[in-house]
């Protein structure tokens, strides 16, 4: 019965998230969007925890639960501040993210020391797994953080009520999710036991779902209070906006009457035919070419007689992919002051969203790098391995892009460089006695060490499960999973051969081995560049992809210069 409850809570959270995605508007608060992302992750982890067959699996699920436990309360609090129009200095926001991340890192120590849980064990009751915990000093820090964030949110609500700049009903709905979450967090299980309802279950998944319902209502209402968004949509719906569509070959697709009145030559245009009018070549065609060459050239002011029109150019999408270009034309004459004010609103709004988005991306990247550095600190290397291999990957990619054997997109190169530090995350699952052994491994120890590749893939998968960058997710998982595979099929963990090995893993393998050869380790001195180069070249076609040989050779001077500079 409890399992059904957790499963229902997870399914409901996914449904609510999909509803939110369906109803999503570009004016929605980013913190609310993060709440809809984190709740299904947290609820799924709670379900997995209840079904764990071992203490190790239960602890892993419990750590994932803490992703929601740490970041959801922060997202809810920041959403309250944002929607109550209470501005916070971005450095304070950064500090809150740092504190939250630090607390989350503390939760990752569960099962490794007694700082967070002094003692933890697993029992099966009523068909579910329950962790029996004795809390340590770091858990008190978690309680303090939750309490502080709750108090900050309540202060923002009270302050907003005093200012009377936000609807009181809106404020009540903003406070409700935070209150419910805190109550369920501190007293949820007690309440369920008191009413003899789902013994040993947590109330938090249900309250999270209730919070999502409230935020759906808030998101629907939010548009009414969003002056820039409502103003734009009202202008479009008034019928005073002209639009013209072209495909990527600049063939005419259609236009409305407003556009034809402004450009009478459109009446003589044939659908699916290119522009033939000289006057349209000097205006519409020139604007399209400028936009194609530089997408920032998307706004043009066009003067005709005594009026000035704003022409906005964007990509024409069919809902799945871009199919051409779209021109929006508005009379900018009578409403010049209003449009200037609207542009100011939009500029500030866009800047604020970009800052928040960039900050989240930066925090995400720093979190990944910090985790990688934490794993590296346990290894028996002399340190700096993840940074050096990232530099090696960058140099190899620069040479590969100059060649013609591989067509690498900019996003592939960027994502691979960002993913490189994650290649050894799986070592976190390897016992210290093996990982830090100064000498050579026994066969049994080496077998354990080899598991870090598959374990790393699982960890990367869990970390990036909620990211919207699917390419990065797949690429990072492949790098962690397959960077020890060999071209001849003698590698591990899956014995992949040839092009079965993803390209990103093949590139990572060269960088990883090269760094291991020319760097000092606890069990060996660093190798000369000449000897390391000889080993790499001898491995081409057996260990490494033979097609990468010329690019490695071209990058070798830069690699040697780089390693010489850091000695």
Protein Blocks (a to p, Z undefined) as FASTA:
>chain_A
ZZmmmmmmmmmmmmmmmmmmmmpcfkbcfklmmmmmmmmmmmmmmmmmmmpcbfklmmmm
mmmmmmmmmmmmmmmmmmmmmmnopacdfklmmmmmmmmmmmmmmmmmgokamklmmbdc
dddeehiacddddddfklmmmmmmmmmmmmmmmmmmmmmmmnopacfklmmmmmmmmmmm
mmmmmmmmmmmmmnopaghiafklmmmmmmmmmmmmmmmmmmmmmmklmmmmmmmmnopa
ccddddfkopafbdcfklmmmmmmlmmpcehiacfbfklmmmmmmmmmmmmmomklmbcc
ddehjbccddddddddehjaccbdcdddddfklmmmmmmmmmmmmmmmmmmmmmmmmmmm
mmmmmmmmmmmmmmmmmmmbebhjlmmmmmmmmmmmmmmmmmmmbccdfklmmmmmmmmm
mmmmmmmmpcfklmmombdcdfklmmmmmmmmmmmmmmmmmmmmmpcblklmmmmmmmmm
mmmccfkopacfkopahjlpcfklmmmmmmmmmmmmmpccfkbccddfklmmmmmmmmgo
jlpcfklmmmmmmmmmmmmmmmmmmZZ
